[in-house]
Amino acid sequence: MSSENHDADAFAFQLVLRARLDRENELLVHRTAWVVGSQAFLFSAYSIAVNGHPAMTIGAVEQSRMLATAIPWVAVVALVLLNISIAGNLAALIHLSRQVDHDCDARMRILLIGRAARLAGMAAPVFIPLAFLITWLVLIVHRMTS
């Protein structure tokens, strides 16, 4: 294999690797946005269920109580599943970044941000779902003890 072919193959590999890194980042952004949107919807539904209209019928009050019990559990299940998905996404990003560090030339590595910036960028996808999860668990425990 000529040096020219090897360089072309290496460059093609680097482009594919970069495209895959970009795709994983996009997935992480979409998953984080999905968490915020879905949780906002569930908090709104929970608030409506808890603070139902004072003139509700007995049947509507019972339904409202059932929703106020079910909604936090639905939110917890959704967050656990999403945290699993985000963990997989982060593992893929770490693996791909290591490949870039190992296999790519300096021109490609310059496209990667530093470790501190990478960690800072992971704060929202990691801690926003955890904050919602803790909040829902506190609400569940509060409802069970009151």
N, C-alpha and C positions, 0 to 999 in steps of 0.2 A: 504494500500500500504506500502510495506516495505521501510525502509530507503535506502536500496540498489537499489531498483527500482526507487525511487525518484531521487537518485543521478545519475543513468544511464539516466533517462529522462532529467534531468537538463543538463547533459553533452551533450546529443544528441542535445538538443535545442541550447546550446551554440555553438556547431559545425555548425549547420545550420545557425545560426545568423552570425557567422564569415564568412562562405562561401558566404552568401548574401552580407555582407560588402565588401568582396573581389570582388565580381561580380560587385557591384555598382562602385567600384574604377576602375575596368577594363573598364567599360562603359564610365566613365568620361575621362579616358586616350584616348580611341578610338575616342570619340566625339571631344576632343581637337585636336587630330591629324587630324581628318577630317576637322576641321575648317581651320587649317593652310594649309593643302594640297589644299582644294577647293579654298581658298582665293588666294593662290599663282597662281593657274591656272587662276582664274578670273582676277587677276592683269596683268598677262601675256597677256591674251586676250584683256584686255582693252588697254594696252600699244600698242599692234599691231594695234588695231582699231584706236587709236588716232594718231599714228605715221606711218600711212600707207605709202606704197611706193610712191615716188613723181610722178611716171609715171602712176598712177592709172587712169582708165577711170572714166568718170563722174558717171556712175552707181556704180562702185566700191567705189568711194568716198562717195556716198549717203549711200551705205550699211555700210561702215565704220562708218559714223556718227550715223546711227541707232544703230549699235553695241555699240558705245561709249556711247550712251544714255541708252540702255537696260542693259548692263552688270552691271553697278553699282546698278540698281534696283534689278536685280536678286541676286546680292551679299547681298543686304540689306535684302531681303525676306529670303534668306538662313540663314543669321545671326540671324534674329529675331526668326525663327523657331528653330534654334540650341540653342539660349539662353533660349528659353522655355524648351527645352529638358534638357539642363544643369541645369536649375533651379529645374526641377523635380528630376533630379539625386541628386542634393545637398540636396533637401528636404528629399529624401529617406535615404541618408547618415546620415543626422542629426537625423532622426527618429530612424534608426538602432543603431546609436551610443548611443542615449539615452536609448534604450532597453538594450544595453550591460551594460551601467552604472547602470541601475536599476536592471536587472535580473541576471546578471552574477557574479560569484565569482571573487575574486581578481586575481586568476590565469588567467582568461580570460581577465579581464580589463587591465592587464599588456601588452597585445598585442596592445592595442590602444595607439596611440601617444598623446601627450598633446594637449591642445586647441590651443596654439600658432603655433605648427607645423601643425596642421590640417588646420588652417586659412592660413598659408603660402602655404600649398599644394593646396589650392583653388585659389591662385592668378592667375595662368595661365589659368585654365578653365573659370574663371570669366572675367579677364581683357584682354586676347588676343582677344576674340570675340568682346568685347567693343571697343578695339583699332581699329580693322578692321571696325567696324560699323561707328565709328566716322570718319575714313579716307574716307570711301565711301560717307558718308553724306557731308563731305567737298568737295569732288570731284563733287558731284551732284549739290550742291549750286554754286560752282565755274562755272560749265558748264552753269547753268541757268542764272547766272549774267554776263557772258562774251559774 
